[in-house]
Amino acid sequence: MDRLRATSGARAVRDAWRIGGRRRFLLCDHSEDDMANKCPAHGHQMLMDDDYFASPYAAYELYASLHEKGTVHRTCLDDHGPVWLVTGHAEVYSALRDKRLARPREYSNGDFSSKRFPEGEATGTIVTLDPPEHTRLKKMINFTFLPRNLETFRPRVHQVVEARLDAIEAAGGGDLVEEYAAILPITIVCDVLGIREEYRKDLKHWADLVFSGDNETNAMVRTKMSHFMNMVREEKTKEPGEDLFSYWIHAKNADGEPELNVYQVMALALLTMLGGYDTTAGMIGRGALALLDNPETLERLRKDPDLFDVAVEELLRKHGSVHHGFRRFATEDLEIDGTKIAKGETVLLHLTAANNDPKRFPDPEVLDIDREDKGHVAFGGGPHFCSGSELARMETTIALRQLFTRFPNIKLAAPRESLKVRRSPLVPALVSLPVTV
């Protein structure tokens, strides 16, 4: 492990990959046939395959290899859906704002057939709509996360963090994913939505499954969560509280009619809960591992805890909160960096790959908290920019700062080669992160 800690630059990525799993993606020229398995339905490379999820380090050498080859790549996803995968930072940044790339599935040419929630929903949700309807729904969320309202969350975040650290200290260590990174955001988002304490254990279990597993698992969990959210909706219809869920149920438009129908209330509740929980939990876990992997940076942060704010921006740049955004569909023939995209074809913007583009971020594999360029796209961009980004930053910063300043002797309690990434097409969360304190 000392050799891994001592390396930097491309060598660090290569050494980390050797530790994380069998080496297959190389920084030298190889044929594309060497890079990945092929989709049985379309014959395209399946770049995000078993090796992509083999370890917390595995994806970064794939990003490096793809950046050498170009900015747009033909691939298929695990559901065999063919997509144009965009990995260049400039191209992703522009495409996030390109109105010719639409979220509604009716723009698809038929290649998109996924039933996986939430992209596979038959009717529009906030993540499968574009303005103006998307704008109307997003306004129902945004006011909660305005900067002037964020400070109301800070005491509760500190309370949850300190309680979890007390438990970890008493036990002499624990799993930072299950016992820390996951507990904070599920607690905060359930507080925001007004979901009672006794429901949260089941809700967390379902949320851990909904973005991973096969389509059958996804459908089963989606059904359970929908039934649960409907039960909460019925409760709050009769007895509203001071929470976001109650607001959605009882909000009226200018004509005195309900602003949201039942389906829209349910969809907003589900997606706010999942977006507020899973991505932030993944950020905290991945951030903790990255700092354990960079002891010199960690020691500097302990000496000057105010630097955790900028460190979190670099952690977001390097590791992100999601692999890629939801699928978009070309509403007309267009080009991205010289690659022709036909009307109806699917485009996938890989946010984390874009944040590791050496053309924008020199030596992207290096965790550099002095990096002046903070222009990452970890939270997306354009109309679909993440509403809860500032809350996620707050939670991640407090969680990491309190963890590492309270426990100066914290150590990883498992071999790095044993660490696994959840096999999720969206959220790059660790399965576990055992430590001693």
ABEGO torsion letter per residue (X at the ends): XAAAAABBEAAAAAAAAAAAEBBABBABBBBAAAABBBBAAAGBBBABBAAAAABAAAAAAAAAAAAAAEABBBBBBAAGBBBBBBABAAAAAAAAABAABBABAAABAGABABABOAAABABBBAAABBOAAAAAAAAAAAAAABAAAAAAAAAAAAAAAAAAAAAAAAAGEEBAAAAAAAAAAAAAAAAAAGBBAAAAAAAAAAAAAAABEBAAAAAAAAAAAAAAAAAAAAAAAABBBBBAAAAAAABBBAAGBBABBAAAAAAAAAAAAAAAAAAAAAAAAAAAAAAAABAAAAAAAAABAAAAAAAAAAAAAAAEABABBBBBBBABBBBBGGBBBBBGBBBBBBAAAAAABAAABBGAABBBAABABAABAAAEBEAABBAAAAAAAAAAAAAAAAAAAABAABBBABBAAABBBBBBAABBBBABBBBBX
